[in-house]
Amino acid sequence: MGNIVCFKFYCQSDNHPVFLKVLLNVLLSDILCSCVFLPYRRRKAGILPSLEDLLFYTIAEGQEKIPVHKFLTALKATGLRTGDPRLKECMDTLKVTLKNTSDGVMLDRDLFKKCVQSNIVLLTQAFRKKFVIPDFQSFSSHIDELYESAKNLTEGQVADYIPQLAKFSPDLWAVSLCTVDGQRHTVGDTKVPFCLQSCVKPLKYAIAVHDHGTEYVHRFIGKEPSGLRFNKLFLDEDDKPHNPMVNAGAIVCTSLIKQGASNAEKFDYVMNFLNKMAGNEYVGFSNATFQSERESGDRNFAIGYYLKEKKVRIVMLSLPLIFPLPHILPVTCESASVMAATLANGGFCPITGERVLSPEAVRDTLSLMHSCGMYDFSGQFAFHVGLPAKSGVAGGILLVVPNVMGIMCWSPPLDKLGNSVRGIQFCTDLVSLFNFHNYDNLRHFAKKHDPRREGGDQRVKSVINLLFAAYTGDVSALRRFALSSMDMEQRDYDSRTALHVAAAEGHAEVVRFLLEACKVNPVPRDRWDNTPMEEALHFGHHDVVTILQDYQNKYNPQEAPKKKVKETTENNLDGLL
């Protein structure tokens, strides 16, 4: 910084050579091009419009105003929802703005900027396709196809040993997903409440580890698959439940949570955690299911007393809570998918940004879900699907794609091992189509799609893509490139710019966009010393000539190159120093 200050002092003196300012500008641009100063420097120098302007240009597609429904449709295409808590300020401002304007369905540029400026970082990431799933519309359409394929299955029986579960229709089928960036997609009966049942077991274990740490929790619970039914009265050789995913382990987990508290306090504590994991979306309480469980829950009471006999004395604190916590919490597919996404996101809820669970708790929970989460089908599921998951007898499957997304599948008909028939098929088809299996090679498994990379080529800052868009007159592509911070003055081997190509082809709209929105140099010269004006004259595109002339007259073309260098340098110095 001391050297920069010295440069500034010398450049402001009367005896410095002019080229030092240019040299300083080049040096600062090269050194600081990726620093936080760059957006400020560019805006002040007038080289690029603001992010709000670029977002407006991208959505408006050449129009002076944006219909509100068009903005909301474009937002939905990115995977974001209008109800996303992170967009609350934007949506509230939008409502107030529309209410106070005469044209209640249209946004001009100023009104649009007013609405989006509070959430411009998130919105820019979304429209630049910087989220974990860049091409979310294409990915969602694949999910819909997998959903329809599994919908045709008619095998399986709805669980009837708990009377309340037997009331669900076998035709119910839903899939919801939430990515680690908060992109959402749902299909089917996703708003119908159903009880988590055993899908809550990994969540309770995560809370226990979050509170006490892994070492303490596993003094009382093992880590190995049992090889037996989930509700067996059986412990390992150390007289501990085999793992937290069987009933005995879940009962011990419950007793470890908020030890010494009353039953009501313990229940509220767990409910608070689950609400945070779900981003404060729907998590309810079903008294009918609770009473139904109590009337048919002799086996769980027997497990509790068996643990007491084996001197697992800590469990006696939880006997009154054996049923309320694991089985009676209604969710929807949508809210449960956010819970799964919180696990996928290292313990941060994607739609609120709140830290809910520690990294240690998430890691250990996913490890045990992978090895023990699918009843007696856990080995098969780990082999074929290769992802952490937990199923429940209500028909839910909580699936986690680490660092990518959480998914909840729900369909009541179960196979003979207690897993949802349609849910198993969906998960299997998912990893057959996408390389989400933990052991898929991300570089060399060419037969599978990688939705984390699809769309990336559209954003490559390549002169070929830029010039081809100018050649074909594709203004929409150029808007996307500008929004993604592409250098719109890139040159090919012959030093031709997009403005050269657009002028030669007579694409007036492209020329106008490059000049007015992107602020490109109107008089670049190629290797033959031709300008865009000369290209337009040569090929007889008089409308383009008029646009270029008007723009150059407005900005004094004779002095434009020198003036631009001078002003840019001075603005850079003022802004940076």
N, C-alpha and C positions, 0 to 999 in steps of 0.2 A: 504493500500500500504506500510505503514511503517513496518508492520509485515512481509510482503513478502521480503522487502529489508533485514531485519534482518535474515530471513531464508537463503537468498542467502549468506550473509556474513558468517554465521555459517557453511553452507555446503561447502564453499570454503576453510575453514580452514583445518589444517592438522589433527585435533583431533576429527573430527566428525565421528559418526558411519555411515557406508554405507547405512543402511536402512533409514536414514533420507532423503536421496535423493529420494528414492522410495516413502516414505511417503509424501514428498513434492509434488512429481509428482501426486500422487493420489489425494491429497487435491486440487491442482490447477486444475486438470482435472475435478473433481466434481464441483468445484465452478465456473469455467470459461468455462464449456463445451458448453454453449450457447452464449458465448461472441464473439466479433469480432476477438479475438486473435486466435480462434480455427482453422480456415482455414489455417492461417499462420503457426501455430504450427505443424499441421499435415503435411503440405507440406514440411516444413523444416526437419521434422523428417523422412520423406519418408514413412509414414504410408499409405497415400492415394495419388493417382495421382491428378493432377489439374483438375478443372472443364472442361477445354478445352479438356484434355485427355479423361475424362469420356464421354464427349459428342461425341468425335470421336469414342470411343469404342462402344457406343450405336448405332450410325448410321452405322458404318463400318461392324458390325456383324462378326468380325473375319478376315476381309480382311485388306490388308496393305494400300489400297487406296480407296477413296470414289469417285464414279462418281458424278459429279456435279448435274446431274439430280436427283440422289438419295437423296442428301442433300436437294434440293429444294422441292422434293416431300414430304420428311419427315417434312420439315418446313410447307408446306401447310396443312399437316394433323393436325398440332397443331392449325390451324386457322389463323396463321400469313401470311401476304403477302410479297412478295419480294419488293413491292413498299411501304411498311410501312415506314413512315418517320423515325421511331425509329431505323430502320435497315439500314439506308442509308450508314453509314460507312462500315458496313459489306458487303453490296452489291457492293459498290464502290471498296473496297479492293479485292473482289472476281473477279470483272471484270478486274482489273489491273493485278491481279495474273495470271489469265488464259491467258491474252494477252501476258504476259512475260514468260510463260512456254512452253516448247516443247510439253508436254502432256496436251493439252488444255481442256480436259474433265475430268481429274482425279485430286484428291487432296490427297497427302500423309498427314501424321499427322502434320508435321511442317507447310505445306501450309494451312491446315485446321485451325490450331491454329492461324495463322497469320490473317486469314479472320474473325474468330469469336471473337477474344479477345476483340475487342472494344465494342461488344454488348453481352458479355458472360452472363451477369446477366439476361437480357431479354430472351435470347435463353435457358438458363438453366431452367428458370421458365416454359417456353413453353414445353420443352421436359420432365421435371419432372411432367408435368400435374398439375401445380400449378395455372393455370388460373381458372376463375370463372366457365367455362365449361370444366372439365378435359378431358372427352372423346368426343372431338369435332366432330370427324368423325361420331360417332354414332348419335350424336345430329343432325348433318347436314343431315344425311340420313332420319331422322324423319321429318325434315323440308321439304325435297324434297317430301316425301309422302303426307304431308298436302297440299303442293302446287299442286300436281297432282290431289288430290281429289277436291280441289276448282276449278281447271281448267275446270272441266267438266260442271260447272254451265253455263247456257246460258241466265238466266233471266236478267232483267234490261235494261235501256236505257241510251245511251251516252248523256250527257248534250248538248243541242243544243241552249240554249238561248244566249250563247256566240258563235259566228260563229267559232272561232278558235278551241274551244273544240269539236265541232261537227265533225271535220276532223279526230279525232282519231279512229282507228279500235277497234271494240268491242272485238277483239280476243287478244289484248295486255294484258299481265298478268305477274307481276314481284313481287318478294319478296327479300329484302336484309336485312341482320341483321349485327350488329356490337356490340360486347360485351364491357363491361367496361374495359377489358384487351386488346381490339383491335383485337379480333378474328373476322374474316369476313367470311360470306357465302352469296352467291347470286344465284338465280335461276330464269330463265325466261328472260323477256325483260328488264333487269335491266340497260342497258346503253341508253335506249330511253329517251330523255329529255321530261319532262312535267312540267307544271306550278304548283307551290305549292298551289295556290288559298287559301282557308281558313286554310290550314295546317300551314300557316305562322303566324296566329293570336296568338297562344301561344308563338311563338318565339318573336314577337314584344312586347307582354306583359312582357316576361322575361327581355327583354332589358330595358323596362321602369322601372321595379322594380329594376333591377341592378343599374340603374342610380339614381333613386330617392327614393327608398325604398317603402315598401308596403303601409305604412300609407299615404304617399303623393298621390300615384297612385289611391288609393281607396277613395280619396276625390271626384274623378270625375267618378269613375266606381264602380258598385256594384259587389257582389260575388255570387248572386243567379241565378239558372236556370230561364229562362224567362217563359217557358211553351208555347212559341210562336215561329213562324218561325223566322229563323235567320235574315231575312231582313225586319222585321216589323218596322213601324214607331211607336215605343212604348217605353216608359221609365218607371222606377219604381216610387214609390210614392215620392221619393226624386228628381225626374227629372234627374236621372242618368241612363245610360245604365245598363242593368241587370248584365252583366258580359263581360269580354274582348273577349269572343268567338262568340258573335253576331256582326253583322256589325257595329252597333252604337258604341259598346264598342271598336272594333278594330280601328274605325276612331278616337276616343278619344285617344287611345293608341299611334297612329301615331303622334298626335299633341303633346304628352308629350315627345317624343324622341327628344333630342337635340333642346330644345326650343330656339327660337331666331335665329337659323341658316337658311340659304337659303334652298330652296327645293333641290338643287343639293347636298349641304353639308349633309342635312338630309338623302338623299337617299344613298350617299356614306357611311355614318356612319352605317346605317343598313346593307348595303351590306358587310361592313368590319366585322361586328359581325357574320353574317351568314356564311361568308367564314371561320372564325375561328371555328365556331361550326362544320362546315363540314370538318375540318382538311385540308382546302385549296383544297378540291376536288370541282367538278363542281357545280358552281352556276352561272347562266347566266342571260340574259335579253332578253325578247321577245317583240320587238316593235310592231309586228303584233298583239299580244294578247292585248297589251296596247291600240292600236287604236280600236280594237274590243270592249274592255271593255268601252272605252269612248263613243262609238257610241250606246251602249246598257245599259249604266249605270245610267239611270234617277233615279232609286230607291235610289242608293247610294248618288247621289246629293241631293235628297229629304231628306234623313236621315241627311245629313250634315246641311242643312238649318233648319230642324226641331230642331236639337240640338242648333243651333244659336238662334232660337226663344225662346227656353227654358233657354236661358242665359248661356249655356255651351260655353262661349265665347272662351275658349282656343282652341276649335276645329277649329275655322276659320283659324288658322295657317296651317291646314293640308288639306284643301279642294283640292288644286292642287295635293296632294299626296294620295288621297283616292284610286286611282286605281294602280299607279305604285307599291306601296309596297305590298299590299296583293295578287296581282293576277298575276303579270307578271314576276316572278322569276322562270325560268326553273331550275330544278334540275334533277338528275337521282335518281333511287331508292338507288343506292350505296351511293351517297353523302348525301341524306336525312337520311339514316340509321345512318350515323355518327352524324348528328345533334341530332337525337333521343338518340343516345348513350351518347352524351354530357349531355343531361338531365338526363339520367339514372346514370351518373357518377358524379353527384353533381356539374356539371358546368365545369368539366375538360374534354377537348377533349381527348378521349382514344388514338388516334393515334399520337397526338403531345405532349400530356402531359401539354398543356397550359391551365391555368385557364381562362375561357371565361366569366362565369356567377357566381354571388355570390350564396352561399347556400340558402339564403333567396329567391332569385329570382327563383331558381329551385324548391324549396319546394312549393312555392305558385303557380307556373305555373302547376306543376303536380296535385296539389289539384283541380284547376279549370278545367284542362283537364278531370279529373276523373268525375267531376259532370256536366260539361257543354260542353264537347268537341265533342259530336257526334250528333249535331242538336237535333231533337225531339226524337232521339233514345238513348239519353244519359243515362236515367234511366235504360233502358233495358240492355245497354252495361255494365254499372257499375254493374248490378246485375249478368249477365251471364259471363262476361269476367273479371271484377274486376280490370282493369288496366287503367292508364291514356292514353288517345288517342285523336287525333284530325283528323277529316276527311275533305276532300275538294271536290268540285264538279268536279274537274279534274279526280277524281277516286282514290286519295291517302288516305291512313290511316297511320298517324304517331303514332306508338304504343311504349310505354315505359314500360319496366319491371324494376322498380327501383333497382339499385345496381347490375343489371345483364346485360341488353342489351337494345338497341334500334332497332326497326324494322320499315321498310317502306314497305307497300303493295301498289300496284298500279294496278288498272284495271278500265278502263273508264265506263263500264256499271253500272248505279246507281239504287238503289231501290227508292221507292216513297218518302223516307225521305231524299234522297240526299247522301246516303252512298254507297260505292262500294260493290256490291253484293258478289264478290269473296273475297274482303278484310274482310268483316264481317264474312264470313264462315271460313276463315283462322284463324282469331283471336279467334273465338269460339272453333274451333278444337284444337288450340294451348293450351288453358287452360283446355280443356278436357283431353288432353294427359299428360301435364306437370302441376306441382303444382305451377303455376305462379299467380293464382288468389290471390289478396291481402289477402283474408281470408281463403285460404287453410292452414290447419294445416300441418306444415312441418315434424312433427314427426309421426302423426297417420293417415295420409291420404294415406293408402297403395295402393290404386287403381291407383294412378298417379305416373308418373316418376318424379324424382328430378335430373335433369342433373347437378346440382351443386354438387351432391354427388356421382354420378355414376363414377366409376373408382377409388374411394377412397380406396376401399378394395384392389385394386392391389398394392397400395403403403403403406399399413399398414406394419410397421416394425415388422413383425411377423416371429419368427423362423420357424413356420410351413410352411409359403410360401417359405422362403429361402431354407429350407431343401428339400421341395418337388420339387422345381426347380432344385436343385442339383441332386435329385434322378432321375428325368426324363431327365436330360441332357439339360434343357431349358436354353441355354446361353443367349438368348434374354431377358428372364425375369430377369436373374441375372444382365445383363447390366442395365436394368431399375432400379433394386434395388440399384445398386452401384451409379447410377446417382442421385437417390433420397436420398443419404447419409445414406442408411441403413448400420448398422454394419454387415459386411460380416463375422465376426467371432462369431456371436451369437451361443449359444449352447442350445441343448435340455436338457431334464431331465437327460439324461445319459451323458451329457457333450460332445455330439458329434456335430461337426461342419459340415458346408456344404462341406468342404474339405474331411472330413471322409466319408461322404455319396457318394460324387462323385468318390472318390478313390475306394470304395467298389463296386460301380456299373460299374466302368471302363469307365467313361466319361472323356476321355483325354482332350477334348476341355474345359470342365468346370474346370478341375484341372489347366490347363494352364492359364485360365482367372483369377481364384482366386489367383494364385501365382503371375503372372506377372502384371496384371492390378490392382488388389485389394490389393496386398502386404500382404496377410494374413500370419499368422504364419505357416510355413510349418510343424512344429512338435507339434501340439496340442495333448493333451492326454485326452482320454475319461475316464469314471469312472472305466474302466477295464485296464487303462494305455496303451491302444492301440493308435498308431499313424496312420495317413493316409497311410504311407508307409507299415505298417504291415497289414492294411486292403487290400491294393492292392496286396500284396504278398499272403495273405490268399486266395483271390478269383482268383488268377492267372491272373491279369491284368498287364502284363509285360510292356506294353507301358506306363502305368501310373507310374509304378515303375521307369522306365527310366527318365520320366519327373521330378519326385520328387527327384531322385538321382542327376540329373544334376543341379537342382535348389539349392539343399542343398549343393552340392559341391561348387557351385558358391559363396554361401553366408556363407560358413564355419559353418555347422550346429552344430558342437560341442560347438562353442562359441555363436551361434546365440541368444539363449534366454537371456543369461547374457548381451551380447553386445547390444541387442536390448533395454533392460531396461535401461542400462547405457546411450546409445546414445540418447534415447528418452527423458530421464530426463534432460540431459545436454542441449539438443536442446530446450526443453521446457523452461528451465531457461534462456538460451541465448535469445530466441525469446520473452519471456514474460517480462523479467526483464532488 
